[in-house]
Amino acid sequence: MLPYVPRAIFFTHGIGRHKERLASFEEALRKAKIEKFNLVHVSSIFPPGCKIIPLDKGLNMLKPGQVVAVVDARSDTSEHNRLIAASIGVAIPADPAQYGYLSEHAAYGETEEEAGEYAEDLAASMLATTLGLDFESGATWREREKQWKIGGKIVTTRNETQSAEGRRGYWTTVIAAGVLIP
């Protein structure tokens, strides 16, 4: 359907609140500045040679109504004070000819930091298994991050995360997304 290998990606996030669930999602897309595109959900491969670009630069490369590939995480609630989070984790290998990983994580009861670290760890773990790196599931993310980066196989990890608490009488939606540029 989308016969190209993306050469760039930008990350974004947003929160929406509305009495209607769908309108809450639309508001989150607006806050993330991606409401004007036809978003097609794709799986979690960070393309070889792909560059991370700033949000505004990426938006300027797209046209309203354009079909755009996106890796996204979304969470919503209508419960008052319910903590929700959505996060995209990124793991990029040192070798630019090798593909990396993006991970999607949606959660209840996790802070922005907790959800972000989880998503980042998940992406790095998927990449580590592809690269044949030692994987100790009992180690903390920070311990594994240091080990993998020192080993020189994984060069960059990061996350894009949004969290929020639900409000009485409203749907609250959070979204985090990686938008792939053709």
C-alpha positions as CSV (number, residue, x, y, z in Angstrom):
1,M,0.0,0.0,0.0
2,L,2.8,2.4,0.9
3,P,5.7,1.2,-1.3
4,Y,8.5,3.2,0.1
5,V,11.2,3.0,2.8
6,P,10.8,6.1,5.0
7,R,13.9,8.3,5.1
8,A,12.8,10.4,8.1
9,I,10.6,10.3,11.1
10,F,9.3,12.8,13.7
11,F,7.8,12.2,17.1
12,T,4.8,13.9,18.7
13,H,2.3,13.5,21.5
14,G,-1.0,15.0,22.7
15,I,-3.8,15.0,25.2
16,G,-7.5,15.4,24.4
17,R,-10.5,15.9,26.7
18,H,-14.1,15.9,25.6
19,K,-17.5,14.5,26.7
20,E,-17.4,12.2,23.7
21,R,-14.7,9.5,23.4
22,L,-14.1,10.0,19.6
23,A,-13.9,13.8,20.0
24,S,-11.4,13.3,22.9
25,F,-9.2,11.3,20.5
26,E,-9.5,14.0,17.8
27,E,-8.4,16.6,20.3
28,A,-5.4,14.5,21.2
29,L,-4.5,14.3,17.5
30,R,-4.9,18.1,17.2
31,K,-2.6,18.7,20.2
32,A,-0.1,16.3,18.5
33,K,-0.6,18.3,15.3
34,I,-1.4,15.2,13.2
35,E,-5.2,15.5,12.9
36,K,-5.1,16.5,9.2
37,F,-3.5,13.3,7.9
38,N,-5.0,9.9,7.1
39,L,-3.0,7.8,9.6
40,V,-2.2,4.2,8.7
41,H,-0.9,2.2,11.7
42,V,2.3,0.2,10.8
43,S,4.4,-2.1,12.9
44,S,7.6,-1.3,14.7
45,I,10.6,-1.2,12.5
46,F,12.8,1.9,12.5
47,P,14.0,1.9,8.8
48,P,17.8,1.7,8.0
49,G,19.2,5.1,7.4
50,C,16.1,6.9,8.7
51,K,16.8,10.3,10.4
52,I,14.9,11.7,13.3
53,I,13.7,15.2,12.4
54,P,12.0,18.0,14.3
55,L,8.2,18.0,14.4
56,D,7.8,21.3,12.5
57,K,10.1,20.2,9.7
58,G,8.2,16.9,9.4
59,L,4.8,18.6,9.3
60,N,6.1,20.9,6.5
61,M,6.9,17.8,4.4
62,L,3.3,16.5,4.5
63,K,0.0,17.7,3.0
64,P,-3.5,17.7,4.6
65,G,-5.3,14.5,3.6
66,Q,-2.1,12.6,2.8
67,V,-2.0,9.0,3.8
68,V,0.8,8.7,6.4
69,A,2.4,5.7,8.1
70,V,2.5,6.0,11.9
71,V,3.6,3.9,14.8
72,D,1.3,5.1,17.6
73,A,0.2,4.3,21.2
74,R,-3.0,5.5,22.6
75,S,-4.8,5.2,25.9
76,D,-8.1,6.7,27.1
77,T,-10.3,6.8,30.2
78,S,-13.6,8.2,31.4
79,E,-12.6,7.5,35.1
80,H,-11.9,10.5,37.3
81,N,-8.2,10.7,38.5
82,R,-7.3,7.5,36.5
83,L,-3.7,7.9,35.3
84,I,-3.1,6.9,31.7
85,A,0.0,7.0,29.5
86,A,1.0,6.3,25.9
87,S,4.6,5.9,24.8
88,I,6.7,5.2,21.8
89,G,10.2,3.7,22.5
90,V,13.0,4.0,20.0
91,A,16.2,1.9,19.6
92,I,18.6,2.7,16.8
93,P,21.6,0.5,16.0
94,A,25.1,1.9,15.6
95,D,25.2,0.4,12.0
96,P,23.1,2.7,9.9
97,A,22.5,-0.1,7.4
98,Q,20.7,-2.1,10.1
99,Y,17.1,-1.5,11.0
100,G,16.1,-0.6,14.5
101,Y,12.9,-0.9,16.6
102,L,10.0,1.3,17.7
103,S,7.7,0.0,20.5
104,E,4.2,1.0,21.4
105,H,3.1,1.1,25.1
106,A,-0.2,2.1,26.5
107,A,-0.7,1.9,30.3
108,Y,-3.0,2.6,33.2
109,G,-1.4,3.7,36.5
110,E,2.1,4.5,35.2
111,T,3.7,7.9,35.3
112,E,5.1,9.5,32.2
113,E,8.6,8.5,33.3
114,E,7.6,4.9,34.0
115,A,5.8,4.4,30.7
116,G,8.6,6.1,28.8
117,E,11.3,3.9,30.3
118,Y,9.3,0.8,29.7
119,A,8.7,1.7,26.0
120,E,12.4,2.5,25.6
121,D,13.5,-0.7,27.3
122,L,11.1,-2.7,25.1
123,A,12.4,-1.2,21.9
124,A,16.1,-1.8,23.0
125,S,15.3,-5.3,24.1
126,M,13.8,-6.2,20.7
127,L,16.8,-4.7,18.9
128,A,19.2,-6.5,21.3
129,T,17.8,-9.9,20.5
130,T,18.1,-9.1,16.7
131,L,21.7,-8.1,17.2
132,G,22.5,-11.2,19.3
133,L,23.3,-9.2,22.4
134,D,23.2,-10.7,25.9
135,F,19.8,-10.2,27.4
136,E,19.3,-10.4,31.2
137,S,15.6,-9.9,31.8
138,G,16.1,-9.3,35.5
139,A,18.3,-6.3,35.0
140,T,16.9,-2.8,35.2
141,W,16.6,-0.7,32.1
142,R,19.4,1.6,33.1
143,E,21.8,-1.4,33.7
144,R,21.0,-2.9,30.3
145,E,21.1,0.5,28.6
146,K,24.7,1.1,29.9
147,Q,25.8,-2.5,28.9
148,W,24.3,-2.3,25.4
149,K,25.6,1.2,24.6
150,I,29.1,0.4,25.9
151,G,29.1,-2.7,23.7
152,G,28.7,-0.3,20.7
153,K,25.8,-2.1,19.0
154,I,23.0,0.2,20.1
155,V,23.8,3.9,19.7
156,T,20.5,5.7,20.5
157,T,17.5,5.1,22.6
158,R,14.7,7.5,23.5
159,N,11.0,7.7,24.0
160,E,8.1,10.0,23.2
161,T,5.5,9.8,26.0
162,Q,2.3,11.5,27.2
163,S,0.4,10.9,30.4
164,A,-2.7,12.5,32.0
165,E,-5.3,12.0,34.7
166,G,-8.9,11.5,33.8
167,R,-11.5,14.1,34.7
168,R,-15.0,13.7,35.9
169,G,-17.5,13.9,33.1
170,Y,-15.0,13.7,30.3
171,W,-13.1,11.3,28.2
172,T,-9.4,11.8,28.4
173,T,-7.1,10.4,25.6
174,V,-3.4,10.4,25.3
175,I,-1.4,9.6,22.2
176,A,2.2,9.3,21.3
177,A,3.3,8.8,17.7
178,G,6.2,8.3,15.4
179,V,5.3,9.7,11.9
180,L,7.2,8.2,9.0
181,I,8.0,10.5,6.2
182,P,8.1,9.1,2.6
